[in-house]
Amino acid sequence: MIALGTSERGLAAHNSIDRTMQRIEMLVERETEALASRASIDLRESNNGKSQALLELGLAARSLEGVPLDPELVQRLKALRGKLEANRAVLRRHLEAVREIASVVADTIKDREWDGTYSQHAGSSGVQR
């Protein structure tokens, strides 16, 4: 086994991080665009892909310990952070919409099933039955 010097190790780690960041950017951009345009997307699959890529990024980053960080890499990491924040905001809006729809559906089901047999009930519309 050949031991890599600091510069070779840093280059290998940088290349690994670069490939992983490209993958994360592609996954995040695809998911963000799909959610923003209301296109169909498998969120479970998308989340698994992002989680795996972020884990790989963390492992690759560990290999940079003791290696000076390239300013370009630092800028790319900051840009990736911005994309992840935008993705988080879109996901939050999506989840809030899902919760609101689920609440409306649940209230509608309760209102339709209520027959008023045992007590008065104020439906979601506020009208007592």
C-alpha positions as CSV (number, residue, x, y, z in Angstrom):
1,M,0.0,0.0,0.0
2,I,1.4,3.4,-1.0
3,A,0.9,6.2,1.6
4,L,-0.3,9.4,0.1
5,G,1.4,12.7,1.0
6,T,-0.5,15.6,2.4
7,S,-0.9,17.2,-1.1
8,E,-2.1,14.0,-2.8
9,R,-4.4,13.2,0.1
10,G,-5.8,16.8,-0.1
11,L,-6.3,16.5,-3.8
12,A,-8.0,13.1,-3.5
13,A,-10.3,14.5,-0.7
14,H,-11.0,17.6,-2.7
15,N,-12.0,15.5,-5.8
16,S,-14.2,13.3,-3.6
17,I,-15.9,16.3,-2.0
18,D,-16.3,18.0,-5.4
19,R,-18.1,14.9,-6.9
20,T,-20.3,14.5,-3.8
21,M,-21.2,18.2,-3.8
22,Q,-22.2,18.0,-7.5
23,R,-24.5,15.1,-6.7
24,I,-26.0,16.9,-3.7
25,E,-26.6,20.0,-5.8
26,M,-28.3,18.0,-8.5
27,L,-30.5,16.2,-6.0
28,V,-31.5,19.4,-4.1
29,E,-32.1,21.4,-7.2
30,R,-34.3,18.7,-8.7
31,E,-36.3,18.3,-5.5
32,T,-36.7,22.1,-5.0
33,E,-37.8,22.6,-8.6
34,A,-40.3,19.7,-8.5
35,L,-41.8,21.0,-5.3
36,A,-41.9,24.6,-6.5
37,S,-43.6,23.6,-9.8
38,R,-45.8,21.1,-8.1
39,A,-44.4,18.3,-10.2
40,S,-44.6,14.7,-9.1
41,I,-41.7,13.6,-7.0
42,D,-41.0,10.6,-4.7
43,L,-40.0,12.5,-1.5
44,R,-38.8,9.4,0.3
45,E,-36.4,8.5,-2.5
46,S,-35.3,12.1,-2.8
47,N,-34.6,12.3,0.9
48,N,-32.7,9.0,1.0
49,G,-30.5,10.3,-1.9
50,K,-29.8,13.6,-0.1
51,S,-29.1,11.8,3.2
52,Q,-26.7,9.4,1.6
53,A,-24.8,12.1,-0.3
54,L,-24.6,14.3,2.8
55,L,-23.2,11.4,4.7
56,E,-20.6,10.9,2.0
57,L,-19.8,14.6,2.1
58,G,-19.2,14.3,5.9
59,L,-16.9,11.3,5.4
60,A,-14.9,13.1,2.6
61,A,-14.6,16.2,4.8
62,R,-13.0,14.2,7.5
63,S,-10.2,13.3,5.1
64,L,-9.4,17.0,4.8
65,E,-8.3,17.3,8.5
66,G,-5.0,19.0,8.6
67,V,-5.2,20.0,4.9
68,P,-5.6,23.8,4.1
69,L,-9.0,24.5,2.6
70,D,-9.2,25.8,-0.9
71,P,-11.0,29.2,-1.0
72,E,-13.0,27.9,-4.0
73,L,-14.1,24.9,-2.0
74,V,-15.2,27.1,0.9
75,Q,-17.3,29.3,-1.6
76,R,-18.9,26.2,-3.1
77,L,-19.8,24.9,0.4
78,K,-21.4,28.3,1.2
79,A,-23.4,28.1,-2.1
80,L,-24.4,24.5,-1.2
81,R,-25.6,25.7,2.2
82,G,-27.7,28.4,0.4
83,K,-29.3,25.7,-1.9
84,L,-30.0,23.5,1.1
85,E,-31.7,26.4,2.9
86,A,-33.9,27.2,-0.1
87,N,-34.8,23.5,-0.3
88,R,-35.7,23.5,3.4
89,A,-37.9,26.5,2.9
90,V,-39.8,24.9,0.0
91,L,-40.1,21.6,1.9
92,R,-41.5,23.5,4.9
93,R,-44.1,25.2,2.8
94,H,-45.0,21.8,1.2
95,L,-45.4,20.2,4.6
96,E,-47.5,23.1,5.9
97,A,-49.8,22.7,2.9
98,V,-50.1,18.9,3.5
99,R,-50.9,19.5,7.2
100,E,-53.6,22.1,6.3
101,I,-55.2,19.8,3.7
102,A,-55.1,16.8,6.2
103,S,-56.8,19.0,8.8
104,V,-59.5,20.1,6.4
105,V,-60.1,16.4,5.4
106,A,-60.2,15.3,9.0
107,D,-62.6,18.0,10.0
108,T,-64.9,17.2,7.0
109,I,-64.9,13.5,8.0
110,K,-65.8,14.4,11.6
111,D,-68.5,16.7,10.5
112,R,-70.1,14.1,8.2
113,E,-69.9,11.3,10.7
114,W,-71.4,13.3,13.6
115,D,-75.1,12.5,14.1
116,G,-75.6,14.6,17.3
117,T,-77.0,11.6,19.2
118,Y,-75.4,12.3,22.6
119,S,-74.7,16.0,22.7
120,Q,-74.6,19.2,20.8
121,H,-71.6,19.4,18.4
122,A,-70.2,22.5,16.8
123,G,-68.7,21.4,13.4
124,S,-65.7,23.1,11.9
125,S,-68.1,25.7,10.5
126,G,-69.1,26.6,14.0
127,V,-72.7,25.8,13.5
128,Q,-74.2,23.7,16.3
129,R,-76.2,20.6,15.3
